[in-house]
Amino acid sequence: MGSRLEPAIGRVMEHVLSFPDDGGEMPSVPAPTAGRKYLLYVHVPFCESLCTYCSFHRVQFQRGKAERYFSALRDEVRDYRGRGYVFGEVYVGGGTPTIWPEELARTLALIRECWPVRKISVETNPNHLTQPVLDTLLEAGVNRLSVGVQSFDDDLLQAMGRYGPYGGGDLTARRLGDARGMFDTLNADMIFNLPNQSRGSLERDLQILQEVNLDQVSYYPLMTADSARKRMAKTMGLVDYRDEEALYTLIRQRLGRTHPPSTAWTFSRGNRMIDEYIIETDEYVGVGSGAFSYLQGALYSTSFSINRYDRLVAQRGVAITRRRGYSRQWQLRYDLLMQLFGLHLDREKALRRFGPGYFRALWKELAALELLGAVRRTPGGYALTDRGMYLWLVMMRRFFTTVNNFRDQMRAHIRDEVLPEATCPIAMRQETARPPVR
């Protein structure tokens, strides 16, 4: 079912995530809604090593550039405070947010001074699971730590370029075990359907996860931009989706015994924080280079040029450069997509947010999903079926693949953004250089 629908899903996602030419005009930030608490997404783009498969907005760590960036990041946070925004939760992604723990802690301290933040989630890599870094994160108020493990298979880690910088599978498993219990939620980010990943390799990863017994596991299908897929073909091999559903079924069967699914690809032991804030949060603000915001039915993007980001924050307080507004119908479809990704569509929540026309406007979509056997009606709304969970995984894979392709397009424009104002050719070349192919 997923493979037959994927071309249509791809076309829809490309439409939703296309940004019209703005003619060089900078979008303005809408005023916050009175009484609303938003989620704050903070992007830290720096990494020690640039993995071949990764399509996120990231650059090689340079201390001087990172120092300027964190300073601008805190200025942007202050600007949103001045605009009257109130944040109740924080999610820090990357890149590798813990690349400079002290600067991250300073940024989180500022955020906690500005707002009564209740939940803070931070991404990290296995080599940062050291006691000094963990202590810094705990003191900064981090509740949820998400570790980019990807796999415990050393051969796959070597092919991904992660074995050297971040350590082998056995070392990562020990570090995860040592960190268990320190945070409200300790999550492992894993990837399945990697090129040359056998069923046996996946079964060993699942066995290790069961032995380590973390609070949560997020098992993502491989989601890469077209450019990353081409790089991977040279170093890791071709991506093959024919076994994806079978591998996903194996993951659900094994992890579901102890960790029931909380989204189509997240499995949690008990009531845990999840990383997919787009499910639980109607609107959110993104700060940092390459961050997205979703506010009042429109998607906003900040500059992907780190040098330009620093300048725009100094000039305007924020670095938003792109805006994509959506019709009410597309807003409803987006809500449907995200709510069912969290396994349930809550009728009362939908009616509170969009009014009584919600289900009338989406009757065709819901009827088609029922006909496909992807959803079933419940007293509270709709729920994904087992069949629907894989369909939703395919839909979200296409969604994030399209996001990654957009990131590639924005990175391709960095040289054009920087060139007219660049005064240092070396710095410009550092910023616009393509990641190395390994």
C-alpha positions as CSV (number, residue, x, y, z in Angstrom):
1,M,0.0,0.0,0.0
2,G,2.7,2.5,1.0
3,S,4.7,2.0,-2.2
4,R,1.7,2.5,-4.5
5,L,0.7,5.7,-2.8
6,E,4.2,7.2,-2.4
7,P,4.4,9.1,-5.7
8,A,1.1,10.9,-4.9
9,I,2.3,11.6,-1.4
10,G,5.5,13.0,-2.7
11,R,3.7,15.4,-5.0
12,V,1.5,16.6,-2.1
13,M,4.5,17.1,0.1
14,E,6.4,19.1,-2.6
15,H,3.5,21.4,-2.9
16,V,3.1,22.0,0.8
17,L,6.8,22.7,1.3
18,S,7.5,24.8,-1.8
19,F,8.4,28.4,-0.9
20,P,7.4,31.0,-3.5
21,D,10.0,33.6,-4.6
22,D,9.8,36.4,-2.1
23,G,11.4,39.0,-4.4
24,G,14.0,39.7,-1.7
25,E,11.4,41.0,0.8
26,M,11.9,39.8,4.4
27,P,8.8,38.4,6.0
28,S,7.7,39.9,9.3
29,V,7.1,37.9,12.4
30,P,3.4,37.7,13.4
31,A,2.5,38.9,16.9
32,P,1.9,36.1,19.4
33,T,-1.6,35.1,20.4
34,A,-2.5,36.3,23.8
35,G,-2.4,33.6,26.5
36,R,-0.8,31.0,24.2
37,K,2.4,29.2,25.2
38,Y,4.5,28.1,22.3
39,L,7.3,25.5,21.9
40,L,10.7,26.9,21.1
41,Y,12.9,25.0,18.7
42,V,16.6,25.9,18.9
43,H,19.0,24.9,16.1
44,V,22.7,24.3,16.7
45,P,24.2,23.4,13.3
46,F,27.8,22.4,14.3
47,C,29.2,18.9,14.1
48,E,32.6,17.3,14.7
49,S,32.1,15.2,11.6
50,L,29.7,15.4,8.7
51,C,28.0,12.0,8.2
52,T,27.4,11.0,4.6
53,Y,23.7,10.1,5.0
54,C,22.7,13.2,7.0
55,S,20.6,15.9,5.3
56,F,20.1,18.2,8.2
57,H,21.5,21.7,8.3
58,R,24.9,21.2,9.7
59,V,28.5,22.5,9.2
60,Q,31.9,21.6,10.5
61,F,32.6,23.0,14.0
62,Q,34.8,26.1,14.1
63,R,35.2,27.6,17.5
64,G,35.3,31.3,16.3
65,K,32.2,30.9,14.1
66,A,30.4,28.9,16.9
67,E,31.1,31.6,19.4
68,R,29.6,34.3,17.2
69,Y,26.7,32.0,16.4
70,F,25.7,31.3,20.0
71,S,25.9,35.0,20.8
72,A,23.5,35.8,17.9
73,L,21.3,32.9,19.0
74,R,20.8,34.4,22.4
75,D,20.1,37.8,20.9
76,E,17.4,36.2,18.8
77,V,15.9,34.5,21.9
78,R,15.8,38.0,23.6
79,D,14.1,39.4,20.6
80,Y,11.2,37.0,20.8
81,R,10.9,37.8,24.5
82,G,10.6,41.5,23.5
83,R,7.9,40.6,21.0
84,G,5.8,39.0,23.8
85,Y,6.2,35.4,23.0
86,V,5.9,32.9,25.9
87,F,7.5,29.4,25.7
88,G,6.7,26.5,27.8
89,E,8.8,23.8,26.2
90,V,12.2,23.8,24.4
91,Y,13.6,21.4,21.9
92,V,17.3,21.7,20.9
93,G,18.3,20.0,17.6
94,G,21.2,20.0,15.2
95,G,23.8,19.4,14.1
96,T,25.1,18.3,17.5
97,P,23.8,20.7,20.2
98,T,26.2,19.4,22.8
99,I,29.3,20.2,20.6
100,W,30.0,23.1,23.1
101,P,28.2,22.2,26.3
102,E,29.0,25.4,28.1
103,E,27.6,27.6,25.4
104,L,24.5,25.5,25.2
105,A,24.1,25.7,29.0
106,R,24.4,29.6,28.8
107,T,21.7,29.6,26.1
108,L,19.3,27.4,28.1
109,A,20.0,29.5,31.2
110,L,18.8,32.6,29.3
111,I,15.7,30.8,28.1
112,R,14.8,29.7,31.6
113,E,15.3,33.2,32.9
114,C,12.9,34.5,30.3
115,W,10.1,32.0,30.6
116,P,8.8,29.3,32.9
117,V,10.0,26.4,30.8
118,R,8.8,23.0,32.0
119,K,10.4,20.6,29.5
120,I,13.7,20.7,27.7
121,S,14.8,18.1,25.1
122,V,18.3,18.0,23.7
123,E,20.0,15.9,21.0
124,T,23.5,14.5,21.4
125,N,25.9,11.9,20.0
126,P,27.3,8.9,21.9
127,N,30.8,10.3,22.4
128,H,29.2,13.1,24.5
129,L,27.8,10.7,27.1
130,T,30.6,11.6,29.5
131,Q,30.0,12.6,33.1
132,P,31.1,16.3,32.7
133,V,28.7,16.8,29.7
134,L,25.8,14.9,31.4
135,D,26.3,17.0,34.6
136,T,26.2,20.2,32.6
137,L,23.0,19.2,30.9
138,L,21.3,18.2,34.1
139,E,22.3,21.5,35.7
140,A,20.9,23.3,32.7
141,G,17.5,21.6,33.3
142,V,17.4,19.1,30.5
143,N,14.6,16.6,31.0
144,R,15.0,14.5,27.8
145,L,18.2,13.5,26.1
146,S,18.1,11.9,22.7
147,V,21.2,10.1,21.5
148,G,22.0,9.6,17.8
149,V,23.0,5.9,17.9
150,Q,21.7,5.0,14.4
151,S,23.0,1.4,14.7
152,F,25.2,-0.8,17.0
153,D,26.6,-2.6,13.9
154,D,30.3,-1.6,13.5
155,D,30.3,-2.3,9.8
156,L,27.4,0.0,9.2
157,L,28.9,2.6,11.5
158,Q,32.1,2.5,9.5
159,A,30.1,2.9,6.2
160,M,28.2,5.9,7.7
161,G,31.5,7.5,8.8
162,R,30.4,7.4,12.5
163,Y,32.7,4.7,13.9
164,G,35.8,6.9,14.3
165,P,34.2,10.1,15.6
166,Y,31.5,8.6,17.8
167,G,32.7,5.1,18.8
168,G,31.7,1.5,18.1
169,G,28.5,-0.2,19.0
170,D,29.7,-1.9,22.2
171,L,31.1,1.3,23.6
172,T,27.8,3.2,22.8
173,A,25.7,0.5,24.5
174,R,27.8,0.8,27.7
175,R,27.6,4.6,27.7
176,L,23.8,4.4,27.2
177,G,23.6,1.9,30.1
178,D,25.6,4.3,32.3
179,A,23.4,7.3,31.5
180,R,20.1,5.4,32.1
181,G,18.0,6.9,34.9
182,M,19.8,10.3,34.8
183,F,17.0,12.0,32.8
184,D,13.3,11.7,32.8
185,T,13.6,10.3,29.2
186,L,16.7,8.8,27.6
187,N,16.0,8.1,24.0
188,A,18.0,6.3,21.3
189,D,17.6,7.5,17.7
190,M,18.0,4.5,15.4
191,I,17.8,4.1,11.6
192,F,16.5,1.1,9.7
193,N,16.6,0.1,6.0
194,L,20.1,1.4,5.6
195,P,21.9,0.2,2.5
196,N,23.3,-3.3,3.1
197,Q,21.6,-3.6,6.5
198,S,20.5,-7.2,6.8
199,R,17.6,-8.5,8.9
200,G,20.2,-10.2,11.1
201,S,21.9,-6.9,11.7
202,L,18.6,-5.3,12.7
203,E,17.8,-8.2,15.0
204,R,21.1,-7.7,16.8
205,D,20.4,-4.0,17.2
206,L,16.9,-4.8,18.7
207,Q,18.5,-7.3,21.0
208,I,21.0,-4.8,22.3
209,L,18.2,-2.2,22.8
210,Q,16.2,-4.7,24.8
211,E,19.3,-5.4,27.0
212,V,20.0,-1.7,27.6
213,N,16.3,-1.1,28.2
214,L,16.1,2.6,27.6
215,D,13.0,4.8,28.3
216,Q,12.4,5.3,24.6
217,V,13.6,4.3,21.1
218,S,12.9,6.3,17.9
219,Y,13.3,4.1,14.9
220,Y,13.4,6.2,11.8
221,P,13.3,4.9,8.2
222,L,16.2,6.2,6.2
223,M,15.3,9.8,5.2
224,T,17.8,11.6,3.0
225,A,17.7,14.4,0.5
226,D,18.4,13.4,-3.2
227,S,21.9,14.7,-2.9
228,A,22.7,12.6,0.1
229,R,21.3,9.6,-1.6
230,K,23.8,10.1,-4.4
231,R,26.7,10.4,-2.0
232,M,25.5,7.3,-0.1
233,A,25.4,5.3,-3.4
234,K,29.2,5.8,-3.7
235,T,30.1,4.9,-0.1
236,M,27.3,2.8,1.4
237,G,25.3,1.5,-1.6
238,L,21.8,2.0,-3.0
239,V,18.7,2.5,-0.9
240,D,16.2,-0.3,-1.4
241,Y,12.6,0.1,-0.1
242,R,11.4,-3.4,-1.0
243,D,12.1,-4.8,2.6
244,E,11.2,-1.6,4.4
245,E,7.7,-2.8,5.5
246,A,9.0,-6.2,6.7
247,L,11.8,-4.5,8.7
248,Y,9.3,-2.1,10.2
249,T,7.0,-4.9,11.2
250,L,10.0,-6.7,12.9
251,I,10.7,-3.5,14.9
252,R,7.1,-3.1,16.0
253,Q,6.9,-6.7,17.1
254,R,10.1,-6.7,19.1
255,L,10.0,-3.3,20.7
256,G,6.2,-3.3,21.2
257,R,6.5,-6.1,23.8
258,T,8.0,-3.6,26.3
259,H,7.7,-0.2,24.6
260,P,4.3,0.5,23.1
261,P,4.4,2.9,20.1
262,S,3.7,6.6,20.9
263,T,4.1,7.7,17.3
264,A,4.4,5.7,14.1
265,W,8.2,5.4,14.8
266,T,8.7,6.1,18.5
267,F,8.4,3.4,21.1
268,S,8.2,4.5,24.8
269,R,8.2,2.7,28.1
270,G,5.5,4.6,30.1
271,N,4.5,8.2,29.5
272,R,7.6,9.8,28.1
273,M,8.5,13.0,26.3
274,I,8.7,12.5,22.5
275,D,10.8,14.3,20.0
276,E,8.0,14.9,17.5
277,Y,6.9,18.3,18.9
278,I,4.9,18.9,15.7
279,I,2.4,16.4,17.0
280,E,1.6,17.9,20.4
281,T,2.2,21.6,19.5
282,D,-0.2,23.5,17.3
283,E,2.4,26.3,16.7
284,Y,6.1,26.6,17.3
285,V,8.9,29.1,16.9
286,G,12.4,28.1,15.5
287,V,15.5,30.1,16.3
288,G,18.9,29.6,14.8
289,S,20.2,29.2,11.2
290,G,18.0,26.9,9.1
291,A,15.2,26.7,11.7
292,F,11.5,26.5,10.9
293,S,8.5,28.1,12.6
294,Y,4.8,27.3,12.1
295,L,2.7,30.3,13.1
296,Q,-0.9,31.3,12.3
297,G,-1.2,28.9,9.3
298,A,2.2,29.8,7.7
299,L,5.6,28.1,7.7
300,Y,8.7,30.4,8.2
301,S,12.4,29.6,7.5
302,T,15.4,31.4,8.8
303,S,18.6,31.9,6.7
304,F,20.7,28.8,6.1
305,S,23.8,31.0,5.8
306,I,25.3,31.2,9.2
307,N,27.2,34.4,8.4
308,R,24.0,36.0,7.1
309,Y,22.1,34.7,10.1
310,D,24.5,36.5,12.4
311,R,24.1,39.8,10.4
312,L,20.3,39.6,10.2
313,V,19.9,39.0,14.0
314,A,22.1,42.1,14.6
315,Q,20.0,44.1,12.1
316,R,16.5,42.9,12.6
317,G,16.5,40.8,15.8
318,V,15.4,37.7,13.9
319,A,16.7,35.9,10.8
320,I,13.5,34.8,9.0
321,T,13.9,35.0,5.2
322,R,11.1,32.8,3.8
323,R,7.4,32.4,4.4
324,R,4.8,30.0,3.0
325,G,1.2,30.6,3.8
326,Y,-1.5,27.9,3.7
327,S,-5.2,27.9,2.9
328,R,-7.5,26.7,5.7
329,Q,-7.9,23.4,3.8
330,W,-4.2,22.8,3.8
331,Q,-4.0,23.7,7.5
332,L,-6.6,21.0,8.2
333,R,-4.8,18.4,6.2
334,Y,-1.5,19.3,7.9
335,D,-3.2,18.9,11.3
336,L,-4.7,15.5,10.2
337,L,-1.2,14.3,9.1
338,M,0.4,15.3,12.3
339,Q,-2.3,14.1,14.7
340,L,-2.5,10.7,13.1
341,F,1.3,10.4,13.1
342,G,0.7,10.4,16.9
343,L,-1.6,7.4,16.3
344,H,-4.9,9.2,17.3
345,L,-7.0,12.1,16.0
346,D,-8.6,13.7,19.0
347,R,-12.1,14.9,18.0
348,E,-12.5,17.4,20.8
349,K,-9.0,18.9,20.2
350,A,-9.7,19.3,16.5
351,L,-13.0,20.9,17.1
352,R,-11.6,23.3,19.7
353,R,-8.9,24.4,17.3
354,F,-10.7,24.5,14.0
355,G,-14.4,24.6,14.8
356,P,-17.3,22.4,13.7
357,G,-16.3,22.4,10.0
358,Y,-13.2,20.3,10.6
359,F,-14.6,16.9,9.9
360,R,-16.9,18.2,7.1
361,A,-13.8,19.6,5.3
362,L,-11.9,16.4,5.7
363,W,-14.6,13.8,5.0
364,K,-13.1,12.7,1.7
365,E,-9.6,12.1,3.3
366,L,-11.0,10.3,6.2
367,A,-13.4,8.2,4.1
368,A,-10.5,7.2,1.8
369,L,-8.3,6.3,4.9
370,E,-11.2,4.1,6.3
371,L,-11.6,2.4,2.9
372,L,-7.9,1.6,2.8
373,G,-8.1,0.2,6.3
374,A,-5.6,2.8,7.6
375,V,-7.8,4.3,10.3
376,R,-10.8,3.2,12.4
377,R,-13.3,5.2,14.3
378,T,-13.2,5.5,18.0
379,P,-15.4,7.1,20.6
380,G,-12.9,10.0,20.8
381,G,-12.2,10.4,17.1
382,Y,-10.0,8.2,14.8
383,A,-7.0,5.8,15.4
384,L,-4.4,4.4,13.1
385,T,-4.7,0.7,12.5
386,D,-1.7,-1.6,12.2
387,R,-2.0,-1.2,8.4
388,G,-2.2,2.5,8.8
389,M,1.0,2.8,10.9
390,Y,3.2,1.7,8.0
391,L,1.3,4.0,5.6
392,W,1.9,6.9,8.0
393,L,5.6,6.0,8.3
394,V,5.8,6.2,4.5
395,M,4.0,9.6,4.5
396,M,6.2,11.1,7.1
397,R,9.3,9.7,5.4
398,R,8.2,11.5,2.3
399,F,7.4,14.6,4.3
400,F,10.9,14.8,5.9
401,T,12.6,13.9,2.7
402,T,10.9,16.9,1.1
403,V,12.1,19.0,4.0
404,N,15.6,17.7,3.5
405,N,15.4,18.6,-0.2
406,F,14.3,22.1,0.7
407,R,17.3,22.3,3.0
408,D,19.6,21.4,0.1
409,Q,18.0,24.1,-2.0
410,M,18.6,26.7,0.7
411,R,22.2,25.6,1.2
412,A,22.7,26.0,-2.6
413,H,21.7,29.7,-2.2
414,I,24.2,30.4,0.5
415,R,26.9,31.6,-1.8
416,D,24.5,34.0,-3.5
417,E,23.4,35.3,-0.1
418,V,27.0,35.9,1.2
419,L,28.8,37.0,-2.0
420,P,27.6,40.7,-2.2
421,E,28.6,41.5,1.4
422,A,31.5,39.1,1.8
423,T,34.8,40.8,2.8
424,C,36.7,37.6,3.6
425,P,37.0,35.1,0.8
426,I,38.4,32.4,3.1
427,A,35.4,32.7,5.4
428,M,33.1,32.6,2.5
429,R,34.7,29.5,1.1
430,Q,34.5,27.8,4.5
431,E,30.8,28.5,4.7
432,T,29.8,27.5,1.2
433,A,32.0,24.4,0.9
434,R,30.1,21.2,0.3
435,P,30.4,18.5,2.9
436,P,33.1,16.0,2.1
437,V,32.1,12.6,0.5
438,R,33.4,9.7,2.5
